[in-house]
Amino acid sequence: MTNLEDILSKEVLRSNRSGAYSCTTLVDCNTRKYHGLLVVPIPELDAENHVLLSSLDATVVQHGAEFNLGLHKYGGGHFSPRGHKYIREFDSLQVPTTTYRVGGVILKREQMFQHFENRIIIRYTLVDAHSETTLRLQPFLAFRSVREFTHENAQASREYHAVQNGIKTSMYPGYPDLYMQVNKENEFVFRPDWYRGLEYPKEQERGYASNEDLYVPGYFEFSIRKGESVVFAAGLKEVDTNTLADLADFELKVRTPRDNFYNTLVNSAHQFIVHREHEDYVLAGYPWFKCRARDMFISLPGLTLTNNEVDKFESVMRTAEKAIREFMAGEPLTVSVTEMSHPDVLLWAIWCMQQYAGILSKEACVKKYGALICEIISWLAQGNHPNLEVRPNGLVYSEGREKAITWMNSTVGGRPIVPRTGFIVEFNSLWYNALMFGAEISKSMRKRKLSQELEQMAQKCAASFVPMFYNEYGYLCDYCVDGYRDYNVRPNMIFAVALDYSPLESKQKKSVLDYCTKELCTPKGLRSLSPKSGGYNPMYVGPQTQRDYAYHQGTAWPWLAGFYMEACLKVYKMSRLSYVDRLLVGYEEELFYHCIGTIPELFDGNPPFHGRGAISFAMNVSEIMRIVKLLDQYDL
């Protein structure tokens, strides 16, 4: 904990059902503009999250001597006040807990983010002290969007009002009041000042501006006895401070302990499902992603069904169904789901509901989603999608030269870096799977004519799939257009093996899977491009443009490994159980790095496979959970 070079790379994230979150490093030194103790959505202003309470410095005072436990980075590589040197232990089994030792003083700090309120709760317990001790809490305020910075200015309001055992304040018009309260009598010392030139190294690494100033209105001061616990709360509503101790106990009690690999993933999974304006969504990741349609459908089964949380699956699907029906009707979306128009989104929606059928039952799926599945497939088959055309050969065709339309969506100057267009391999794998599953569902619904039509379409698709994509080397071309076949070895061919219905024969599946194993598989996921292919660029580092060029040119993605491991079990069955189990170990190790207890967005494609991008990514957590549960179906 005292090695800053190592510990500043480790972050901790906690959130609630509204999408508000608390995120910083293990030593409470913010290294991103997205970091903060209380970061909340403010829909009255915009669609972004906003940092209200950036950090909270605690100072131990004994015999007139002050020991500040905070830590901030300033320009020139200076750290102050270097409170990390007092840290003796950090634990995240239930909630982030830091133990400090200052001479004879042992102080424990427990941090909880309230489940159903935008409120951060911090409990300080004086474990040991040999003389009278005073604790001082100094809040650093930002009141800004996570996309921006704040700087010293005359417009910021210094006004505050006393509330029960604390104050409320708002720096700018349009922002709600921030209530900061303590559960015992204290003195608030009004000493307004700006702390200037704080620096965020993660923003520097990404090639962005990285400096800001933070406003400190003053500090709360109170005495604390040995064995006493004092609770600080910061939120958007006033709270009865007499209830804070019980509230902290309750929040601690309802936490699922992160005492094993799967429970840790379950805790991470819960952070992605948010409730806003009477709707439930899946956030694609933290700290900057919103609800993206493709990510939502890929993530939802693993985040919910693997943990028997059927109600959560169904509540998110109610939101998703609104988005689907409004999109198919050509109406503006009334729900906050982005990228619904991407050609493969509805195909992933069918796959998502297919997982519901597999885990619950086909009958349950027919009852709940049978009509929707048939409507989607019929709508697509009739050529209604603006960029997914069913060609006479039975395959689906999409135009992606000018706009990125697949999950490989990096762009420079508005144009896709990987211009995947025409007959795209995973689109057609998903299309064949959707047709076969749709035929099965419609048959169960006694729609024999529709079932026969879908079976015939699936047969035509399968007959064209192999000649189109399967090449002489034994793997699948990534996309084909106007006589051109893209021979780059990419992971998108794994879906033709992993999905429940495949147009490939057994021998072809093994050949495709073996290519993925030899050229794409890493301990952290499948590479987005083989090292043997031209343009291989595995290191996701540097400024934005440099990172964009590397984003899908060799970086490794854990969510793809989920489908890869599923394919291994489908093709090789029991003989690959130990191999899949060993692959999962690589992700268990990752829970101790980058953001503690979760899986980042992507990894470098070469050793030592550093985690990069968003600190917590829904599709990655979901797919690892799904494979863990899939392994449970086998007798190990």
Residue, then its C-alpha position, 0 to 999 in steps of 0.5 A: m500500500t505504500n508503493l505508489e507506483d504499484i498501488l495507484s494502478k489499482e482502483v475500487l468501484r462501488s455503485n447503486r441502482s441509479g448508476a451513481y458510483s464511488c470510484t478511486t484508487l486503493v489509497d484514495c488518490n484520484t487518478r482520473k477525472y472520472h474518480g470521486l467519492l460521490v458521482v451521480p447522474i443529474p438528468e436535469l442537466d444532461a445525460e452524464n454523471h457528475v462529480l460532486l464530492s471528489s474526496l474526503d481527507a481525514t486528519v488525526v489530531q493528538h496533542g496539537a499535532e496533525f496527521n493528514l491521512g489524505l493523498h493528492k497528486y499535484g503537478g511536477g510529480h508531487f504528492s501531498p499530504r502523503g497519508h498513504k504512509y500511515i496505511r497498514e491494511f486494506d480489505s475489500l471482502q465486504v466493503p473497502t476498508t482501510t486501517y491506518r496507524v499513526g503512532g499509538v492511534i489505529l483508525k479504521r475507515e469503512q466505505m459504503f455506497q447506499h443501495f437505493e440512495n445517491r449517498i456515500i457512507i463512511r464509518y470511522t472507528l478508533v480501534d486504539a488510542h492512548s490519549e485524547t483524539t480529534l478527527r477532522l474531515q475535509p471535503f473536496l468539491a468539484f460539481r462538474s461533469v465527468r467529461e470536464f474539469t473545474h477550475e478556480n472561479a468567482q462564479a462558484s458559490r461559497e454559501y452553505h446552510a446548516v443542517q442536522n450535524g452538518i451542512k448543505t451546499s451547491m456550487y452552481p445553479g442547476y445542481p442539487d444541494l449536497y448534504m454532508q452530515v456526521n452522526k455526532e455533534n461536531e463543529f463545522v469550521f468555514r474556511p473556504d479555499w481552492y486547492r489548485g493544480l491537482e493532476y490526474p495521471k490516467e488522463q495524461e496517459r490517455g493524451y487528455a488534459s489532466n489538471e483541475d482545482l477543487y473547492v474546499p468549504g472548510y472542515f468538520e471536527f469532533s472528538i472520538r474515543k477509543g472503540e467509538s465509531v462515527v459515520f459521515a454521509a454525503g448525499l442529495k437528501e438530508v438524513d436523520t443522523n440518528t439513523l446513520a449508525d444503523l444504516a451503515d450496519f444495514e448496508l454492511k450486512v446486506r453485502t455479499p462477501r467477496d470470498n470466492f471467484y464467483n461471488t466477486l463476479v456476482n458483486s461486479a455484475h450487480q453494478f451494471i444493472v441500473h434503474r432510471e425513470h421506471e426502467d431497468y438498463v444494463l450499463a456497458g461499463y464503468p466509468w464512462f459507458k452508457c446503455r448500448a444495445r448490443d452490450m445489453f443483449i450479450s451481457l444480460p444472460g450472464l449477469t442475471l440468469t447465471n445467478n438465478e436472478v430471473d426477475k432482473f432479466e425480465s425487468v431489463m427485457r421489458t425495457a429492451e422490448k420497448a426499444i425493439r418494438e419502437f425501433m421496428a415501428g420506426e418511432p423515436l425511442t422513449v428509453s435510454v438505449t443507444e445504438m439500436s440501429h446496428p445490424d446485429v443488435l436484433l440478432w443478439a436480442i434473439w440469442c439473449m432470449q435463447q439463453y432464457a430458454g436454455i436456462l429456464s425452459k423452452e416453454a417459459c421462453v415461448k410464453k414470455y418472448g415467443a411472439l417477440i422472437c417471431e416478430i423480430i425474425s419476420w421483420l428482418a426476413q421481410g427486409n425492413h431493417p435499414n442495414l441488414e438485407v437478406r440476399p437471394n443466397g440466404l445470407v445477410y448483407s450489411e454496408g459498413r464502409e462509411k460507418a462502423i456497424t459491428w462490435m469492432n467499432s473504432t473510428v478515426g475521422g468518422r470512418p471505421i478503422v476496420p471497415r467490415t462490410g458485406f457478408i460479415v461472418e458473425f452476422n450470418s452465424l447469428w442469422y442462421n442461429a436465429l432462423m433455427f431457434g425461431a423455427e423451433i419456437s414457432k413450432s412450439m407455438r403451433k405456427r407450422k407455416l412460419s416454422q417451415e419457412l424459417e427452416q427453409m431459410a436456414q437451409k439456404c443460409a447454411a448452403s451458402f455459408v460454407p462456400m462464402f466463408y470457409n477457406e482453403y486453410g480451414y478457418l472462416c474469412d472475416y467478411c466477404v464483399d464484391g468478390y473480396r474475401d478478408y483472410n485476416v484471422r479474427p475471433n468473429m468466426i468463433f460464433a459459428v462454433a459456439l452458438d447452439y445452431s451452426p452451419l458448420e460440420s463437425k470437422q469444420k468446427k474443430s478446424v476453426l476452433d483450432y485456429c482460434t486456439k493457435e493464433l488468437c487465444t491468450p490468458k486474458g481473452l481472444r485477440s482481435l487479430s492474429p499476430k500473423s496478420g498484417g497490421y497487428n498492433p497489440m498494445y493499447v497505449g498512447p493518445q486517443t488516435q494511437r489507441d483507436y488504431a490498436y483497439h481491434q488490431g490485436t488487443a485481447w477481449p475476455w468476452l470473446a473467450g467466453f464464447y471460445m470456452e463454450a465452443c471448446l466444451k461443445v466440440y471436445k466436451m469432457s476432454r476440454l474441461s481441465y483446459v477451460d478450468r485453467l483458462l478461468v484462472g487467468y481471470e481470477e488473478e485479474l480480480f486483484y489488479h486494475c479495478i479490484g473485483t472486476i474485469p476491465e474492458l480489454f488487455d494488451g495482446n502481448p505479455p504481460f497482458h496489461g488491463r486497459g480501457a474501462i475499468s469494469f466491462a459488463m460483457n467480460v464479467s457476464e461471459i466469465m460468469r456464464i462459463v463458470k456456470l456452464l462448467d458446473q453442469y459437468d461433473l468435475 
